[in-house]
């Protein structure tokens, strides 16, 4: 363990407790700092929004960008609060609407691949094992910074989620394909020019990772789409699941990935402020 981890973690723990009492003020401060002062990736956000919603006026794009930065600030405080949040508290912040869909396929002795985007507060998926009767693994890329890598692992595993490094996921899933479990894939990151899968996504040609699709076919896993949502006045996230396919070996090449892109696009169009617009998603596509 890194020598600075424990004192830094202790300080963060105390901060997370404090945030419970001043969360509204902190949300406002982070929004003002990122959007108005630092203008964190502001041009990236405006460019991404303008290309994704060509039918909207500049005023509408600005309005969405402000809503995004407010959500982004709130999400950062939620993540910090996860250092000390109790199981009861986090379960009150996330309502899983239909876990029975996952249980149905588990009872059929099927592994499940859950695909989602950087939408809502994806870190709250760490509570999912509390709603299910079987193991859930999050596929993740270890961070180069040892402190933040240890911190993220701690936050994501507090409530039973297991983590699998990206470079070990395929081997693990193939070895355990007869032991049905669930696997979480954040599948909307930019894969680079080496990706051979390009789909129409948010009015733009978009390269996609196909790892989840290839592993679904290799293990005959059911593929599920996960979506976070909440109304503007609500504090509780709603997490829902939709079936992408339960016959992955009968799909055409890139069909699963394309379908995932379509579902994610629908989620973004419903509530655009909840997607991660600061990401340079199309840097290899234009």
N, C-alpha and C positions, 0 to 999 in steps of 0.2 A: 504494500500500500504506500502511496506517495506520502512523504513526511508532512506535507502541508494539508493533507486531506482532512484530518480530524478537526483541527482548529477552524479551517474554512467552512467545513460542514456544520460545525457548532454555530458559527456566526450566521450562516444561512438559515439554520433551524430557528434561531431567535428572530431573525428577520421575518420568517414565514409566520411565526406566531403574532408578531406585531401587525403584519398585513391584515389579519383578521379584523382588526379594529379600525384601520384607516384605509381599507381597500378602495373605497370610492375616490378618495383623494389621490391615492397612488395611481389608479387607473387614469385619472385626468392628467396627472403629472407626466406619466409615460407617453400618453397620447400627444401632449403638448411638446414634449422633448423630441420625440421621434418625427412627428409630422411638421411641426412649426419651427423648431430650433435646428436640430441636426438634419432634418429632411432626409431621413434614412431611406436610401434607395428610392427617393421620391420620383425621379424620372423613370426608373424601371417600372414602378407601379403604374404611373400614368400611361406609359407606352404599352404595357401588357393589357391594361384595361381598354385602351383605345383600339387596339388590334382585335381584342376579344369581343368588343361590343361596338362594331362600326356604325350601328344604327343610332347610337346614343350621342347626345350633344356633349360639348365640352363641360357644360355645367353639370350634366348628369354624371359624367365620368369623375369630376371633382367631388361630387356628393358621395359616390361609391368609395372613392379613395379615402375620404374622411371617415366613413363608416368602417372601412377596413382597418385603418390605424387605431380606431377606438377598440375594435375587436382584438387587434394584435396586442395592444397594451393590456387589455383584460386577460388575454391568454397568458402573457408573461407572468402576471401576478398569480394566476391559477397554477402555473407550473411551479413557481417558487413556494406557494402554499402546500404543494404536494410533499414537501420535505417533512412537514409535521401533521398533515391532515389525517384524521382518523378514518377507519373503514366506514363508520356510520356517516361521516360528513361527505366523503367522496361518493358514496352510494346515493346520497340525497342530491348530488349535483349531476348525476348521470342516470337517466332512466333507460334501460334496455327494453325496447318495445316488444321484440319478438324473438327471444332466445330459443323458443321452442322450434324454430326453423333449424337451428344448428343441432339441437338435441335429436330432432327427427332423423337427420342424416347420420349422426353418431350412433344411434340405435341400429342403423343399417350397416354398421361396421365400416363406415366411410371416413377417410380423412377429409378435412375441410380447409380450403385455402380462402382466406378472407382478403379481398383486395379493397383498398381505399386510397383516397388522395389526402394531401395536406389540407384538410378541410375540417372546419369546426375546431375542437381541441383534441387532436388525435392522441395526445399523451394520456387522456382519460381512458383509453383502451386498456390501461393497466388494471382496471377494476373488473374487466370482463370475466376472468376466472371465477369471480364470486357469484356469477350468474349461471355458470355451467358446471356440469358434472365430470368434465374431462380436461386434460391439459391444454393450455393455449401458449403458443410460442410466438414471440415477436422477432421477426427477421430484422437485424440492424447492422449498420456499418460502424464498427468501433471508431471512436474519435482519437485523433492524434494527441490531444491534450489529456494527460493522465487524470488530472483532477476532474475535468468535465466528463470524461469517460466513466469514472467511478461513480460520479454523481448521477448521471443518466441511468446507469445500471441499477443503482439504488432506488431511484424514483420509480422506474418501470417494473421492478420486481417486488415491491413492497406488498402487493396484494395478490401474489400468486402467479403473475405472468412470468414465463420462462423466456430467456433470450437466446437467440441463435445468431452468431456472426454470419454475415452474408456468405463468406467463403466456406462455411461449414454446413450451410443449410441444405444444399442438394444431397450431400452424402448422408446427413442425418435423416432426411425425409425418405430417401430410398431404403435405408436400413430399417426404418420403422414404418414402412407402408402398410404392414399388417397389424400395426398398433395404432388405431385411429386417433388422431389428435387434430387440433386446429392450428393454423399458421397465419400470422398477420403479415401482409405485404403492403408497405407504402409504395404504390406502383406508378406514381405520377412524376417522378424525378426525371431530369434530362439525362438520357443515356449516352449522349455524344454521337459523333458521326458514324461510329461503328454499327449502330443499330440498323437492322434491315427492315424494321417495322415502322412504317410511317402512316399515320392516320389523320383524318380531318378532325380537328379538335379546336373548339372555340374559334372557328373561322380561319384557322391556320394549319398548314401542314406541320405535323408534330411527331417527332420520333418518340417511341415508347420502349421501355424495357419489356422483354418477353419472358423473363425468368419464371414468373408465377404461372404463365400459360404452359411453358415447357414442363414444369414440375407437376402441374395438374394432369397433363397427359401421361407423364411417366408413372405417376402413382395412382392414376384414375381417381383423383380427388374431386370432390364437389367444389365448385367455385362460387363464392358468395360476395356480393358487394355490400360494403358498410358505409353508412351516411350519418353524419351528425347534423342536427338542426335544432333551432329554437326560435321562437318569436322574439321580437326586439325587446319586449317588456319582461320576458322570462329570464330566470337565472339558471334554470335546469336544462342541461343538454339532453336531447332525445337521440338515442342511437338505434338505428333500424337496419335490418338486413334484407337483401333481395337476392334471389337466385339468379346467377348468371348462366350456369349450366351444371347439370348433374351427369352429363354424358360427354366429358371433355374429349375423349378419343374419337367422337363422331363429329367434332367440329373441324372446320376448314382452317388452314394456316392463318394465324393472327386473328381469328374470329373472336376468341376470348378477350384478347387485348383490345380489339376494336370495340367490343360490347362494353367493356369496362370504361373506355374513354367516353362512350355515349352516355352511360349512366352518370359518370362524374360531371360531364358537361351539363346534364340536366340539374344536378345538385347545385352547381355553380350559378346557373341561370336563375334558380329559385332564390338564392341568397348569396349574391356575389361577394359580399363583404367577408364571408367566412373562409375564402380560399387564400392561399399564401401567395399574394401578388408580388411580394418582394423577391421571389425566386426568379432568376434569369432563365426561365423555362424554355424559351425559344432561341437561345444563343446559337444553336447549331442548325436551326431550321430555316433561317431567312438568308 
